[in-house]
Amino acid sequence: MSDIKASAIHTINTEADAVRNLVNGLTDDFEKAVKAILASDGKVIVTGMGKSGIIGKKIAATLASTGTPSFFMHPGEAYHGDLGMIESRDVVLAIANSGQTDEILKLIPFFEHNKNVVIAMTGNPESTLAKHAHYHLNIGVEREACPLNLAPTSSTTTTLVIGDALAVALLTERNFKAEDYAVFHPGGSLGRRLLTRVQDVMRHDNLPLVDKTTTLGDVIIAISDARLGIAAVVENGKLIGVITDGDVRRAMAKYKAEFFNIQAQEVMTRTPKTILPDQRIVVAEEMMRNYKIHSIVVVNEANEVVGIVEFFNVSLAG
C-alpha cells in the first residue's frame, strides 16, 4: 500500500472514530438545547471563528433550510455593530473547539445582558465558553487526523455532525416534511419535483382521443400520431376508457384477421388510472411506478380529458 493511500485511510478512520465517540459525550444538554430552540420564537444565531466559523455557516444554512430560522454572525463583525441584529428572543449557538476563543468570549457579556439563551459547542466542558452557556454540546476529539495534531480536522467533522444532529432533531420535532423542504429549495430538483403540478408538464394539445366505436385500425393511427403510447376513449366528452399500444398488440394476437374491424370499446380498459391537473408530479410518478404504466390521462372534476402526462416528462421535471 502506498504512503498516500495509507494516509487517506488513517484520516478517514481517525475522523470516523471521532464521530462514533460523540455518542459517549452526548448529555441531557442536547435535548434541552433542542427544546430551548423549539420554545423560542426567534432565530438561531450561529457564531464561530476560523474553521469553526466555516462549519458554523453550514450549520446555519442547514437549520434555515429545515424549518429553523437561522443565520451566521461573524464574531469580529458582531463586536463592531452586528450585535444589533440579535434580539433577546434569539438563541445563540456559539462554536469554539477550545472554548477559549477571544472573539467569542468578548460577546458573552452582551448575550447575558440581552438575555439570550446560549448553546455552546466546544471540545472542553470546563472551558470559559462552556461554563457561561446555558447548554453545552461536546464536540471533543482525542486527536486531530492531522499527523501534527494541529490542523482542525477531526474536530471540524464532529462539529458538523453535532450540527446536523441538532438540525435533524429539530426538523423531526417540527414534523417537517419533504413539501416544507421544497418550499425553501424551489430551485433545486427536489423543489421542482414537489412543487411542479401535473398541468405544468402534461401534453394538452393534439391529444389522441377516440370514440368507443372507432376501429382499432384508426386507434393505431391516433396512438402513432400522438406518440404517447396511449389513446383516450371518450363519450360525450367524458373519459370511459384507455387503449395502450400494449392493448393493441394483444388485440392483434387475439383477433388476427378480424383486428381492423374490432371497435375500441371491445379492448379498452374501462377503469383507467387518471389524475387531476393540480396534483403534484410526484403523485403521477408514484402512480406510474406502482402500476408500471408510462402515461396517465389527466381529467378535470367532470371527468373530461384535459391532457396526458408521460413518465418521461415527469422524470425531466425532477
C-alpha positions as CSV (number, residue, x, y, z in Angstrom):
1,M,0.0,0.0,0.0
2,S,1.3,3.4,-0.9
3,D,2.0,6.1,1.7
4,I,-0.6,8.3,0.1
5,K,-3.4,5.7,0.4
6,A,-2.3,4.8,3.9
7,S,-2.5,8.5,4.9
8,A,-6.0,8.7,3.4
9,I,-7.2,5.6,5.3
10,H,-5.7,6.9,8.5
11,T,-7.5,10.2,8.1
12,I,-10.8,8.5,7.4
13,N,-10.5,6.1,10.3
14,T,-9.5,8.8,12.7
15,E,-12.4,11.0,11.9
16,A,-14.8,8.1,11.8
17,D,-13.7,7.1,15.3
18,A,-14.1,10.7,16.5
19,V,-17.7,10.8,15.1
20,R,-18.6,7.4,16.8
21,N,-17.2,8.7,20.1
22,L,-19.6,11.6,20.0
23,V,-22.3,9.3,21.3
24,N,-20.4,8.9,24.6
25,G,-20.2,12.6,25.1
26,L,-23.9,13.3,24.4
27,T,-25.6,14.6,27.6
28,D,-29.1,15.8,28.5
29,D,-28.0,19.2,27.4
30,F,-28.6,18.1,23.8
31,E,-32.3,17.5,24.4
32,K,-32.6,20.7,26.5
33,A,-30.9,22.7,23.7
34,V,-33.4,21.3,21.1
35,K,-36.3,22.2,23.4
36,A,-34.9,25.7,24.0
37,I,-34.8,26.3,20.3
38,L,-38.3,24.9,19.8
39,A,-39.6,27.1,22.6
40,S,-38.1,30.3,21.1
41,D,-40.0,32.4,18.6
42,G,-36.8,34.0,17.4
43,K,-33.9,32.9,15.3
44,V,-30.8,30.7,15.9
45,I,-27.7,32.9,15.6
46,V,-24.6,30.8,14.8
47,T,-21.2,32.3,15.5
48,G,-17.6,31.0,15.4
49,M,-14.1,32.0,14.3
50,G,-11.9,30.4,11.7
51,K,-12.6,26.8,10.8
52,S,-15.4,26.8,13.4
53,G,-17.0,29.7,11.6
54,I,-16.9,28.0,8.3
55,I,-18.6,24.9,9.8
56,G,-21.0,27.3,11.6
57,K,-22.1,28.8,8.2
58,K,-23.0,25.3,7.0
59,I,-24.9,24.6,10.3
60,A,-26.8,27.9,10.0
61,A,-27.7,27.1,6.4
62,T,-28.9,23.6,7.3
63,L,-31.0,24.9,10.1
64,A,-32.6,27.6,7.9
65,S,-33.4,25.1,5.2
66,T,-35.1,22.7,7.5
67,G,-37.5,24.9,9.3
68,T,-35.4,26.7,11.9
69,P,-34.8,30.4,11.0
70,S,-31.1,30.9,11.4
71,F,-28.1,32.9,10.1
72,F,-24.4,33.1,10.7
73,M,-22.8,36.0,12.5
74,H,-19.1,36.6,12.4
75,P,-17.9,37.3,15.9
76,G,-15.5,40.0,14.8
77,E,-18.2,41.9,12.9
78,A,-20.6,41.3,15.8
79,Y,-18.2,43.2,18.1
80,H,-18.3,46.1,15.7
81,G,-22.0,46.6,15.3
82,D,-23.6,43.4,14.1
83,L,-24.8,42.6,17.6
84,G,-27.7,44.9,16.7
85,M,-29.1,42.0,14.6
86,I,-29.7,39.9,17.7
87,E,-33.0,40.1,19.6
88,S,-33.5,38.9,23.1
89,R,-35.7,36.1,21.9
90,D,-32.9,34.7,19.7
91,V,-30.9,31.6,20.6
92,V,-27.1,31.8,20.2
93,L,-25.1,28.8,19.0
94,A,-21.5,29.6,19.8
95,I,-18.8,27.3,18.4
96,A,-15.2,27.2,19.6
97,N,-13.3,23.9,19.9
98,S,-11.1,25.2,22.7
99,G,-13.9,27.2,24.3
100,Q,-11.4,30.0,24.9
101,T,-11.6,31.9,21.6
102,D,-11.2,35.6,22.5
103,E,-13.6,36.9,19.8
104,I,-16.4,34.6,21.1
105,L,-15.7,35.3,24.8
106,K,-16.0,39.1,24.3
107,L,-19.6,38.6,23.2
108,I,-20.7,36.7,26.4
109,P,-21.5,39.9,28.4
110,F,-23.8,41.1,25.6
111,F,-25.6,37.7,25.5
112,E,-26.1,37.8,29.2
113,H,-27.3,41.4,29.2
114,N,-29.6,40.6,26.2
115,K,-30.9,37.5,28.0
116,N,-30.1,35.3,25.1
117,V,-30.2,31.5,25.5
118,V,-26.6,30.4,24.7
119,I,-25.7,26.9,23.4
120,A,-22.0,26.3,23.3
121,M,-20.3,23.7,21.1
122,T,-16.8,23.1,22.4
123,G,-14.4,20.3,22.9
124,N,-13.8,21.3,26.5
125,P,-16.7,21.2,29.0
126,E,-14.6,23.1,31.6
127,S,-13.8,26.0,29.2
128,T,-15.0,29.5,29.8
129,L,-17.5,29.4,27.0
130,A,-19.0,26.1,28.2
131,K,-19.4,27.4,31.7
132,H,-21.1,30.6,30.6
133,A,-23.5,28.8,28.3
134,H,-26.9,27.5,29.2
135,Y,-26.3,24.2,27.4
136,H,-23.1,22.6,26.3
137,L,-22.7,20.2,23.3
138,N,-19.4,18.3,23.5
139,I,-17.5,18.1,20.2
140,G,-14.3,17.0,21.8
141,V,-11.9,14.5,20.0
142,E,-9.0,12.5,21.3
143,R,-6.8,13.8,18.5
144,E,-7.0,15.5,15.1
145,A,-6.5,13.5,11.9
146,C,-3.6,15.9,11.1
147,P,-0.4,14.0,11.9
148,L,0.8,17.1,13.8
149,N,-2.4,17.1,15.8
150,L,-2.7,20.7,14.9
151,A,-4.9,21.4,11.9
152,P,-8.7,21.2,12.7
153,T,-9.8,18.0,11.0
154,S,-11.5,15.5,13.3
155,S,-12.8,18.4,15.4
156,T,-14.4,20.2,12.5
157,T,-16.0,17.0,11.4
158,T,-17.5,16.4,14.9
159,T,-18.8,19.9,14.9
160,L,-20.5,19.4,11.6
161,V,-22.0,16.1,12.8
162,I,-23.4,17.6,16.0
163,G,-24.8,20.5,14.0
164,D,-26.5,18.0,11.7
165,A,-27.8,16.1,14.7
166,L,-29.3,19.3,16.0
167,A,-31.0,20.2,12.7
168,V,-32.4,16.7,12.3
169,A,-33.7,16.6,15.8
170,L,-35.4,19.9,15.3
171,L,-37.0,19.0,11.9
172,T,-38.2,15.8,13.4
173,E,-39.8,17.6,16.4
174,R,-41.4,20.1,14.0
175,N,-42.8,17.3,11.8
176,F,-41.0,19.0,8.9
177,K,-42.0,17.3,5.6
178,A,-40.5,17.0,2.2
179,E,-43.0,19.5,0.9
180,D,-41.8,22.0,3.5
181,Y,-38.2,21.4,2.4
182,A,-39.2,22.1,-1.2
183,V,-40.6,25.5,-0.3
184,F,-37.1,26.5,0.9
185,H,-35.5,24.9,-2.2
186,P,-37.7,25.9,-5.1
187,G,-34.7,26.0,-7.5
188,G,-33.4,22.5,-6.6
189,S,-34.5,19.3,-8.3
190,L,-36.5,18.2,-5.2
191,G,-38.2,21.6,-5.1
192,R,-39.2,21.3,-8.8
193,R,-40.5,17.8,-8.3
194,L,-42.5,18.6,-5.2
195,L,-43.9,22.0,-6.3
196,T,-44.5,21.3,-10.0
197,R,-48.0,20.3,-10.9
198,V,-49.2,17.8,-13.5
199,Q,-50.7,20.7,-15.5
200,D,-47.2,22.2,-15.8
201,V,-45.8,19.2,-17.7
202,M,-48.8,17.4,-19.3
203,R,-49.5,17.3,-23.0
204,H,-52.7,19.2,-23.7
205,D,-52.8,19.7,-27.5
206,N,-53.4,17.2,-30.3
207,L,-54.5,14.6,-27.8
208,P,-55.2,11.0,-29.1
209,L,-59.0,11.0,-28.4
210,V,-61.1,8.3,-30.0
211,D,-64.8,7.3,-29.8
212,K,-65.8,3.9,-28.4
213,T,-66.9,2.8,-31.9
214,T,-63.6,3.8,-33.5
215,T,-62.0,0.7,-35.2
216,L,-58.6,-0.4,-33.9
217,G,-57.0,0.5,-37.2
218,D,-57.9,4.1,-36.6
219,V,-56.8,3.7,-32.9
220,I,-53.4,2.7,-34.1
221,I,-53.2,5.9,-36.2
222,A,-54.2,8.0,-33.2
223,I,-51.7,6.5,-30.9
224,S,-48.9,6.7,-33.6
225,D,-49.6,10.3,-34.4
226,A,-49.7,11.4,-30.8
227,R,-46.6,9.4,-29.9
228,L,-47.8,8.9,-26.3
229,G,-48.3,5.2,-26.4
230,I,-52.0,5.6,-25.4
231,A,-55.4,6.7,-26.7
232,A,-58.2,8.0,-24.5
233,V,-61.7,6.7,-25.3
234,V,-64.3,9.4,-24.7
235,E,-68.1,9.6,-24.9
236,N,-69.9,12.9,-24.8
237,G,-66.6,14.5,-23.7
238,K,-66.2,12.1,-20.8
239,L,-63.4,9.5,-20.4
240,I,-64.7,6.0,-20.5
241,G,-61.5,4.0,-21.1
242,V,-58.0,3.9,-22.5
243,I,-56.2,1.8,-25.0
244,T,-52.4,1.4,-24.8
245,D,-50.1,0.2,-27.5
246,G,-49.8,-2.9,-25.4
247,D,-53.6,-3.4,-25.7
248,V,-53.2,-3.1,-29.4
249,R,-50.6,-5.7,-29.7
250,R,-52.6,-8.1,-27.6
251,A,-55.7,-7.5,-29.7
252,M,-53.7,-8.2,-32.9
253,A,-52.7,-11.6,-31.4
254,K,-56.2,-12.4,-30.3
255,Y,-58.3,-11.2,-33.3
256,K,-55.9,-11.7,-36.1
257,A,-57.7,-11.1,-39.4
258,E,-60.7,-9.5,-37.7
259,F,-58.4,-7.0,-35.9
260,F,-59.2,-4.0,-38.1
261,N,-63.0,-4.5,-37.6
262,I,-62.8,-4.5,-33.8
263,Q,-64.1,-1.4,-32.0
264,A,-62.2,0.5,-29.3
265,Q,-64.9,-0.4,-26.7
266,E,-64.1,-4.1,-27.0
267,V,-60.5,-3.8,-25.9
268,M,-60.3,-0.6,-23.9
269,T,-59.5,-0.6,-20.2
270,R,-62.7,0.7,-18.6
271,T,-61.2,1.7,-15.2
272,P,-58.1,3.6,-16.3
273,K,-55.7,5.4,-13.9
274,T,-56.3,9.1,-14.0
275,I,-55.0,12.2,-12.3
276,L,-56.2,15.7,-11.7
277,P,-54.2,18.6,-13.3
278,D,-53.4,20.3,-10.0
279,Q,-51.8,17.2,-8.5
280,R,-48.1,17.3,-7.9
281,I,-46.0,15.4,-10.4
282,V,-44.5,13.2,-7.6
283,V,-48.0,11.8,-7.3
284,A,-48.1,11.0,-11.0
285,E,-44.6,9.5,-10.8
286,E,-45.6,7.3,-7.9
287,M,-48.7,6.1,-9.7
288,M,-46.7,5.2,-12.8
289,R,-44.1,3.3,-10.8
290,N,-46.7,1.4,-8.7
291,Y,-48.9,0.4,-11.7
292,K,-46.0,0.0,-14.2
293,I,-47.5,2.4,-16.7
294,H,-45.9,5.1,-18.8
295,S,-48.7,7.6,-19.3
296,I,-51.7,8.8,-17.3
297,V,-54.8,10.6,-18.6
298,V,-55.4,13.9,-16.9
299,V,-59.0,14.7,-16.3
300,N,-60.9,17.5,-14.6
301,E,-63.5,17.3,-11.9
302,A,-66.1,16.5,-14.6
303,N,-64.0,13.5,-15.9
304,E,-63.2,15.4,-19.1
305,V,-59.9,14.7,-20.7
306,V,-57.6,17.8,-20.4
307,G,-54.2,16.2,-21.0
308,I,-51.9,13.3,-20.8
309,V,-48.8,13.1,-18.7
310,E,-45.8,10.9,-19.6
311,F,-43.3,9.3,-17.3
312,F,-40.5,10.9,-19.5
313,N,-41.8,14.4,-18.8
314,V,-42.3,13.6,-15.1
315,S,-38.7,12.4,-14.9
316,L,-37.4,15.5,-16.6
317,A,-39.2,17.7,-14.2
318,G,-37.2,16.2,-11.4
